[in-house]
């Protein structure tokens, strides 16, 4: 399959610290790809380079074959990239429904807005809580609401930064089902994640970062069976 996103010899230096070291990475159209690695491996930096929050010291980022290396974050969003960060960026003083309305109002006509909010509420398992203030939701529900706000943009590429952090096992599994459902609808997903049960549930391919470089790539079965990966990562998180 054609690559939706590519990085070519991507480097990022912070002073004398080489955080991203010549990363050649490709994300295939239509896949769910998980990015894992021990703390300090450079996952977050690579994520922010893809988002445009950091500019690379050298190298290229391509999206649908176009060079977006120097694009601003809002320009990448317009190209069809959306993101859900680890800490939910919801409007806590507004209701769940109002949060989704804000996310959708510039992307839906007045005639379709109500039905689209209803559809998202059902997808997010938040229909019964639509009038609850977002700040009063459980942690897992807040994460789901932000996923809803991210997919309101109808992205082709959804970036997830530790989407299950702080969730219960049941919430984590339900989140995995949401991600898989989005993928069946045509959304390509790149997730930075520590929870290996979640990675096993959703990942079609896995990339392991170590000291800012790609250490291993493959299916989750190949990654779990790789003793080198176990030495640097899997044993650390008791997977």
N, C-alpha and C positions, 0 to 999 in steps of 0.2 A: 504493500500500500504506500501511497505517497505520503511524505512527511508533511504534517501541518505546521510543525515548529521545528526549527533547527538552530543549534548554536555551533559556531565554527571557531575553534581555537580561542575560546572565550577566557579572558584573563581579567582578574580584578585584584588590584593592590590597594591596601589601606596603609599608607606609609611604607614601611618595610615588610609588611605582612602580606604574603601572597595567599589570598583567601580562595580565589577561584583559579585553578591552574590548567589552562589550555583545554577547557572542556569542549569536546565534540559530542553533542547530544542530539538525538532526534526523537520526536514524538509523532507517531503515526496517526493519521486521520482516523477517528472512530475508536481509539483504544482508551483503556484506563491504565495509566502508568503511575506507579508509586516511586517516590524518591525517598530513600532511607539512608541512614548512616548515623554514627555516634555523634554526640554533642560536639560542636566545633568542626564538623566535617565540611561545612560550607553550603549546606542545604538552603538556609534562609537567604544567603547572599545570592546564590544562583536564582532563587525564586524572585528576588527583588530586581535582579538584572533582567529577567524575562518580563517583569511588570513595568520596567522603566523607572523604578524608584532609584536605582543606581545606574550609572553609565559605566560600561566596561572600560578597563584600561586599554584593552586591545581585543580584537576578534569581532565577530558578527553574530547578529540574531536575525533569523529569517522566519517570516510567518506567511504561509501560503506562497512561498517563493520570493516575497518582497522583503527588502532589507529594512527592518524596523529598529536597527541598533540605536539610532538617535531619536526615535519617536518619543514624544511625551506620553505619560500614562493614559491621558484622556484620548490620545490618538489611537493607542492600542485597544482601548475599550471600544472605540468606534469601529475598529476592524473586526470585532467579535470576540474579544478576550474579556472575561469577567473573573472576579476573585472573591473568595471568602477567606478572611483573615482568621487567625487563631482566636483573637479576642473579638467578640461580636461588636460590630459598629452600628447597633440598632438605636432607634429613638425610644429611650426607656419611658418617657413621659407620655407617649402616644400608644394607642391600642395596636394590637397585632394587625388588624385590618388597615389602620391608618398607615402603618409602616409599609405594608405592601402597596397601598395606594400611591405613596410617595415614590416607590421604586418603579411603579408601572405607568404613572400618569403621562410621561412623555413618550411612552412606547405603545400605548393603546388608545384607540378612539374613545370618546365618552360613551359610545354605544356598546363597546365590548369590555370596558374597564371592569364593571361589576362582575360579569361572568368570569373574567380572567382572575380576579382576586379570589372568587369562590373556588375556581379550579386549583389555584395555588394553595389555598387553605386546606383543601382536601388532600392534596399531594403531600403537604407538610405535616399532616395529622394535627392541624391546629384549628379546625373548624369550630370546635366547641369552645375555643379560647379566643375567638376573633375580637371580642370586646375587652379582653383583659389587657391591662397596661403591659407593654413589652418588658418593663423592668420587673414585673411580678412573675414572669415565667420561670420555670425551672431552667437550670443551666443548659440542659440538652435542648429544650424548646427554643431557647435564645439562639443556639447554634443553628437549629433548623430554620428559624425565621431569617437569619442572615443568609443561609443558603437560598431561601426563597427570594430574597432581595437581589442576590447575585444572578439567579437564573431568570429573574424578571426581564433582564436585558436580552434574553434569548441568545445566549452566547454560543459560538461554535466551539470555543475552548474555555473550560472552567478550571481555574486554579484554586486548589484547596490547601490551606495552610493548617495542618494538624486539626482537621475538622472534628475529630472525636475527643480532643483533649478534655478531660474532666467528666466524660460521659460514663454512665453505667454500661455494663455489658449489653443489656437489652437496647439501650439508646444507640450504642455503637453499631449493633447489628441492624437496627432500623435505618440508621444513616447509610450503611452499606447498601441496603435495598434501594434507598432513594438514589444513590449514585449510580447503581446499576440500571435503574429505570430511566434516568436521564441519559445514560449512555445508549440505551436501546432507542431513545428518541433522536439520537444522532449527535449528542454532545461528547466531545473529546475531553478527557479529564486527566489532569496532572495533579497528584496529591503528595504533599510532604507529610509524612506520618511516622509516628513512633510505635503505634499499637499494631503489633504483628498479626493479631487475630483479624483486625480490620484489613490489613494488607493482604492476608491470605484470602479473605472474603471477596475482595474487589479486583485485585491487580491482575492484569493480563501480562504486563511486563514490569520488571523492577530494576531500578538503577541504584547502586550503592555508591555513595560518595565517601571519600576518606581523605583528609588533609586537602580538600579542595579539588580532588581529581576523581574521575570515574574509576572505581576500584573493581566493580563487577556489574554485569547486566545479564538478565535472563528472565525466565519464568520464576514464579515464587518457589516452585519445587526445586529448580536449579540453584536458586540463591540460598535456600534453607539447607541444601545438601553440600554447599561449598564450605569446606572447613576453614578457608581463609576468612570468609565473611563471618562465620561463627566466632572466630578469634577476635575480630575487631568490633563486632556489633551484636550479633544475636545472643551470645552468652551474656553480654552486658545487660540486656533487657529481659533476660530469662525467657526467651521465646522458645 
